[in-house]
Amino acid sequence: MVLLSIAMYEAAVFPLTSDGVSDEKQEARCTVAYRLAAYDGLPRSVRVSAAAALEALDDGVDAERARAAVKELSLAVSECRSGRSLLGDAFDSSSG
């Protein structure tokens, strides 16, 4: 869900058409993305990647940087779903 919400926010920040998304819809998508990214139940690697993607999107200037950050988030989610990064997250001292 966090990946989907950030992808929706990305589409609002960098719409395909000049009249793509209203400011209100962009703000709503941003709010949802931040709320989902802040969920404590997410693995640390996903939270960190989500934060980087949100930062890149909030800048709203460099579409390539934002796209790369969202791709990194996608990879982090994929790794967690396959179980590859969960062991590292479990032993991370900052995860509580």
C-alpha positions in Angstrom: 0.0 0.0 0.0 2.8 2.4 0.8 4.3 1.9 -2.7 0.9 2.4 -4.4 0.2 5.6 -2.4 3.6 7.0 -3.2 3.2 6.2 -6.9 -0.1 8.0 -6.8 1.6 11.0 -5.2 4.3 10.8 -7.9 1.6 10.9 -10.6 0.1 14.0 -8.9 3.5 15.8 -8.7 4.5 14.9 -12.2 1.3 14.5 -14.1 1.3 13.4 -17.8 -0.8 16.4 -18.8 -0.5 20.0 -17.9 -3.9 20.1 -16.2 -3.5 16.6 -14.6 -4.2 17.0 -10.9 -5.6 19.8 -8.8 -3.7 21.1 -5.8 -6.3 19.6 -3.5 -5.9 16.2 -5.0 -2.1 16.4 -4.9 -2.3 17.4 -1.2 -4.7 14.5 -0.4 -2.4 12.0 -2.2 0.6 13.5 -0.3 -1.2 13.1 3.1 -2.1 9.5 2.4 1.4 8.7 1.2 2.9 10.2 4.4 0.5 8.4 6.7 1.2 5.0 5.1 4.9 5.6 5.0 4.9 6.4 8.7 3.3 3.1 9.7 5.4 1.5 12.4 4.7 -2.0 11.1 6.7 -1.5 8.0 10.2 -2.9 7.8 12.8 -0.3 8.3 14.2 -0.7 4.8 10.8 0.2 3.3 10.3 3.1 5.7 13.8 4.5 4.8 13.1 4.1 1.0 9.7 5.6 1.4 11.1 8.6 3.2 13.7 9.1 0.4 10.9 8.9 -2.3 8.7 11.4 -0.4 11.6 13.8 -0.1 12.3 13.6 -3.8 8.6 14.1 -4.6 8.3 17.0 -2.2 11.1 18.8 -4.0 8.9 18.5 -7.1 11.8 19.6 -9.4 13.6 16.5 -10.6 11.3 13.9 -12.1 14.2 11.5 -12.8 15.4 11.7 -9.1 11.9 11.0 -8.0 11.4 8.2 -10.4 14.7 6.6 -9.2 13.6 7.0 -5.5 10.3 5.3 -6.2 12.1 2.5 -8.0 14.3 2.0 -5.0 11.2 1.8 -2.8 9.8 -0.8 -5.2 12.9 -2.8 -4.9 12.8 -2.6 -1.0 9.2 -3.7 -1.0 10.0 -6.6 -3.3 12.9 -7.7 -1.2 10.7 -7.6 1.9 8.0 -9.6 0.2 10.5 -12.2 -0.7 12.0 -12.3 2.8 15.5 -11.2 1.8 15.7 -8.0 3.9 13.6 -9.0 6.9 16.6 -10.6 8.7 18.6 -7.4 8.4 15.6 -5.3 9.6 15.2 -7.6 12.6 18.7 -7.0 13.8 18.7 -3.3 13.2 19.2 -1.6 16.6 17.1 1.4 15.6 14.0 -0.7 14.9 13.1 -1.0 18.6 
